[in-house]
Amino acid sequence: MKIISGKYKGRNIEGFMIDGTRPTMDRVKESLFAMIQNYINESNILDLFSGSGNLAIESLSEGAKSITLVDSNYKAIKVINNNLKNIGIDNAKVLNMDYKKAIETLKEKFDIIFLDPPYKTNYIEEAIKLITKYDILSNEGIIVCESDSLDRIIYDDNYKAIKDKKYGDKYIVILKKVC
């Protein structure tokens, strides 16, 4: 995988093969970032199921102010740290913990939250409930959800879908707070 644009354009991002993971491919990532471009500059990013760190690193390359990467898999954390080191990024926070604990622990507001959990789980619904409970999304912030099924992207009346797109077997839905 490569960083598709911005400050680190063309740099390689190491991936890995761990059951339940699948990186967001460059074609999908390019389209996704075109959809959220107006939200990235100077934003605080939270990537809750980071995997390789692909989405958060791309955000930083395109002008985000800070990135926080969370994954419960130690192998993923090693890959994230290698990617950050190889690219020369030293202003990232990396947390090796479960997404629920991370949401409860984080005391800051985020402008973009990426939710790309393992498929065939209800983690998106659970994460959104906790994001609301702990109020970690800024008022103008967005949540970017990726799943294998629209039926798994469940959210309450606190949010509205502002964009959605299907890419092969993936669905991306972008949610915004209803203020």
C-alpha positions as CSV (number, residue, x, y, z in Angstrom):
1,M,0.0,0.0,0.0
2,K,1.1,3.6,-0.6
3,I,0.1,6.9,0.8
4,I,-1.9,8.4,-2.0
5,S,-1.5,12.2,-1.5
6,G,-0.2,15.0,0.6
7,K,3.0,15.4,2.6
8,Y,4.0,11.7,2.5
9,K,2.7,10.9,-0.9
10,G,4.2,7.8,-2.5
11,R,5.6,6.4,0.8
12,N,4.9,2.7,1.4
13,I,2.8,1.5,4.2
14,E,3.5,-2.0,5.5
15,G,0.5,-4.3,5.8
16,F,0.1,-7.7,7.4
17,M,-2.0,-10.8,7.2
18,I,-3.9,-11.3,10.4
19,D,-7.3,-13.1,10.4
20,G,-10.2,-10.7,10.4
21,T,-8.2,-7.8,8.9
22,R,-8.3,-6.4,5.4
23,P,-6.7,-3.1,4.6
24,T,-8.6,-0.4,2.8
25,M,-7.3,-0.6,-0.8
26,D,-5.8,2.4,-2.5
27,R,-8.8,2.9,-5.0
28,V,-11.3,2.8,-2.1
29,K,-9.0,5.0,0.1
30,E,-8.7,7.6,-2.7
31,S,-12.5,7.8,-3.1
32,L,-13.0,7.9,0.7
33,F,-10.5,10.8,1.2
34,A,-12.2,12.7,-1.7
35,M,-15.4,12.4,0.3
36,I,-14.0,13.7,3.6
37,Q,-11.4,16.2,2.2
38,N,-13.1,19.2,3.7
39,Y,-12.9,17.8,7.2
40,I,-9.2,16.8,7.3
41,N,-7.2,20.0,7.6
42,E,-6.0,20.7,11.2
43,S,-8.3,17.9,12.5
44,N,-7.8,15.5,15.3
45,I,-8.1,11.9,14.1
46,L,-9.1,8.7,16.0
47,D,-8.6,5.4,14.2
48,L,-10.2,2.8,16.5
49,F,-9.4,-0.4,14.6
50,S,-6.2,0.8,13.0
51,G,-4.7,-2.3,11.6
52,S,-1.7,-1.0,9.7
53,G,-2.5,2.7,10.5
54,N,-3.3,3.3,6.8
55,L,-6.2,5.7,7.3
56,A,-4.8,7.7,10.1
57,I,-1.4,8.1,8.4
58,E,-3.1,9.2,5.1
59,S,-5.0,11.7,7.2
60,L,-1.8,13.1,8.7
61,S,-0.3,13.3,5.2
62,E,-3.3,15.3,4.0
63,G,-3.1,17.9,6.8
64,A,-4.6,16.5,10.0
65,K,-3.1,18.0,13.2
66,S,-2.9,14.8,15.2
67,I,-3.6,11.1,15.0
68,T,-4.5,8.5,17.6
69,L,-4.3,4.9,16.5
70,V,-5.9,2.1,18.5
71,D,-5.8,-1.6,18.0
72,S,-6.1,-4.5,20.4
73,N,-3.8,-6.8,18.4
74,Y,-0.1,-6.6,19.3
75,K,1.0,-7.6,15.8
76,A,-1.0,-4.7,14.4
77,I,0.6,-2.3,16.9
78,K,4.1,-3.5,15.8
79,V,3.1,-2.8,12.2
80,I,1.7,0.6,13.0
81,N,4.9,1.6,15.0
82,N,7.1,0.3,12.1
83,N,5.1,2.4,9.6
84,L,5.3,5.5,11.7
85,K,9.0,5.0,12.2
86,N,9.7,4.3,8.5
87,I,7.8,7.4,7.4
88,G,9.3,9.6,10.1
89,I,6.1,10.4,12.0
90,D,6.7,11.1,15.7
91,N,3.5,13.0,16.6
92,A,1.2,10.0,16.8
93,K,-0.4,8.4,19.8
94,V,-0.6,4.6,19.6
95,L,-2.7,2.6,22.0
96,N,-2.6,-1.2,22.3
97,M,-6.1,-1.7,23.8
98,D,-9.6,-2.7,23.1
99,Y,-11.7,0.0,21.4
100,K,-14.2,0.1,24.3
101,K,-11.4,0.9,26.8
102,A,-9.9,3.4,24.4
103,I,-13.1,5.3,24.1
104,E,-13.6,5.4,27.9
105,T,-10.0,6.4,28.4
106,L,-9.6,9.2,25.8
107,K,-10.4,12.6,27.2
108,E,-10.2,14.7,24.1
109,K,-12.6,15.5,21.2
110,F,-11.9,14.1,17.7
111,D,-13.0,15.7,14.4
112,I,-12.8,12.4,12.4
113,I,-13.3,8.9,13.9
114,F,-12.6,5.9,11.6
115,L,-14.5,2.7,12.4
116,D,-13.3,-0.1,10.3
117,P,-13.6,-3.1,12.6
118,P,-13.4,-6.8,11.7
119,Y,-16.3,-7.8,9.5
120,K,-19.3,-9.7,10.8
121,T,-19.2,-8.0,14.2
122,N,-21.5,-5.4,15.9
123,Y,-18.5,-3.3,16.9
124,I,-19.7,-0.2,14.8
125,E,-22.9,0.0,16.8
126,E,-21.2,-0.6,20.1
127,A,-18.5,2.0,19.3
128,I,-21.0,4.7,18.2
129,K,-23.0,4.2,21.5
130,L,-19.7,4.7,23.5
131,I,-18.6,7.7,21.3
132,T,-22.0,9.3,22.2
133,K,-21.8,8.4,25.9
134,Y,-18.3,9.7,26.4
135,D,-18.9,12.6,24.0
136,I,-15.5,12.3,22.1
137,L,-16.7,13.5,18.7
138,S,-16.5,17.3,18.1
139,N,-19.8,19.1,17.2
140,E,-18.8,19.4,13.6
141,G,-17.0,16.0,13.5
142,I,-17.7,12.9,11.4
143,I,-17.6,9.2,11.9
144,V,-16.4,7.1,8.9
145,C,-17.8,3.6,9.1
146,E,-16.7,0.7,6.9
147,S,-18.3,-2.7,6.8
148,D,-19.2,-5.6,4.7
149,S,-22.9,-5.0,5.3
150,L,-25.1,-1.9,5.6
151,D,-27.1,-3.8,8.2
152,R,-24.0,-3.6,10.5
153,I,-23.7,0.2,10.3
154,I,-26.2,0.9,13.1
155,Y,-26.6,4.3,14.7
156,D,-29.1,6.3,16.6
157,D,-30.9,9.6,16.1
158,N,-27.8,11.6,17.3
159,Y,-26.3,11.0,13.9
160,K,-27.3,11.3,10.2
161,A,-25.7,9.7,7.2
162,I,-24.3,12.4,5.0
163,K,-22.6,10.1,2.4
164,D,-22.6,6.5,1.6
165,K,-21.0,4.4,-1.1
166,K,-20.5,0.7,-2.0
167,Y,-17.1,-0.5,-3.3
168,G,-17.3,-4.2,-4.2
169,D,-18.1,-6.0,-1.0
170,K,-17.4,-2.9,1.2
171,Y,-19.8,-0.2,2.3
172,I,-18.7,3.2,3.6
173,V,-21.1,5.4,5.5
174,I,-20.1,8.9,6.8
175,L,-22.1,10.0,9.8
176,K,-22.4,13.5,11.2
177,K,-23.7,14.6,14.6
178,V,-27.2,16.1,14.6
179,C,-26.7,19.2,16.8
